[in-house]
Amino acid sequence: MNDDNHISDPKSPDDVPISDLSYLYDEPDSRAYYQSLGALDYRTPEHVQQLARWCFGHFCGGEPWILDVGCGFGVNGAGLLYGVAVQDLLTRYDSDHMRQMSPESVIELDMQYFSEHPRQPCHMAGLDVSRSSLDYGLRTGLLDVAFDDNLMQAPVPDDLIRIVASGALIIESGVPIFIAPHVIDALLAAAGSDSRPWVITAPPRYTNVSVYSDVFEKHGYVMEQVSPDPLPHRQFHSPEEADRIIDQQIAMGIDSTAEKQTGYIYTTLFLARPAGEANKPVDFSPVVRALVHP
Ligand SMILES: C[S@@+](CC[C@H](N)C(=O)[O-])C[C@H]1O[C@@H](n2cnc3c(N)ncnc32)[C@H](O)[C@@H]1O
């Protein structure tokens, strides 16, 4: 950490120091997380959810499972199970009334709030090392099942293998590049060759995306970029963070005009599918049209 307020050291050569918001994940409820991310207009889960809905239309029958890697407080469960938009969550907790409530009262209110929305026909499994965010997700109905295993260090539990092997759609939003590709690698290895789940990822442009492509290639997957244009991830947390990220992108040969003009970090949305299934070209334009730009 240095003086630019919670700057995390890069955890791998594929990363750049960015503002460390990880202290938010251990709260008993989602308020601090959404208040902080709301101030930065966090968008990535929106893109991931749009693509997940498109995937349901293409490959899913029945009531599919979704596995949300690094699910945090269940932003993707809210969107995919209950149709509650990310923007609604970012504003929901931004009131004096919410700030003054006890964690228990917020959880009870959220249980009621989500249960009043019609539920979509799918199941949500959450994987996260933050036990408190998983408990929040289970209690509020944003998760059906939760796993607190750190798959960078521990084997994939049997119950989770069964879900992945059932053809679950694996998604991640906002999980750092030194974690998500390695966890997905462990999941695909554990799923085995008979089960080939599709995977949605959204790494920010300042990261080295080849970490992902290496993992997918190893498992016989093809990784396709869904939107030709970069998509907004969140606003820069500070001018210093902006300088660091833009410098990194320029060193990587990335045109960073959008970042400079809008003050947003941008991300790239990918769908990874087994090579045999990905060899037929698909029309991503309905997803791309639905994606929101700043
Ligand atoms: C930036 S948050 C993203 C949360 C959520 N996906 C979102 O878009 O709001 C990153 C999440 O990754 C989780 N995480 C960190 N290490 C992990 C690991 N080894 N396995 C799974 N999740 C992990 C953190 O606890 C945190 O909830």
The ligand as a Gaussian input file, in Angstrom:
#p B3LYP/6-31G(d) Opt

LIG

0 1
 C      -13.725000      -7.012000      -7.460000
 S      -14.605000      -8.301000      -6.623000
 C      -15.791000      -8.718000      -7.838000
 C      -17.084000      -9.136000      -7.218000
 C      -18.228000      -9.347000      -8.211000
 N      -17.912000     -10.380000      -9.164000
 C      -18.568000      -8.062000      -8.893000
 O      -18.448000      -7.962000     -10.127000
 O      -19.032000      -7.140000      -8.204000
 C      -13.458000      -9.677000      -6.665000
 C      -13.970000     -10.887000      -5.864000
 O      -13.041000     -11.978000      -6.018000
 C      -12.996000     -12.653000      -4.786000
 N      -11.806000     -13.510000      -4.727000
 C      -10.545000     -13.182000      -4.347000
 N       -9.747000     -14.271000      -4.422000
 C      -10.513000     -15.307000      -4.863000
 C      -10.274000     -16.691000      -5.153000
 N       -9.072000     -17.238000      -5.006000
 N      -11.316000     -17.445000      -5.589000
 C      -12.530000     -16.904000      -5.763000
 N      -12.825000     -15.599000      -5.504000
 C      -11.829000     -14.823000      -5.063000
 C      -13.026000     -11.535000      -3.750000
 O      -13.363000     -12.017000      -2.452000
 C      -14.079000     -10.627000      -4.370000
 O      -15.377000     -10.945000      -3.920000

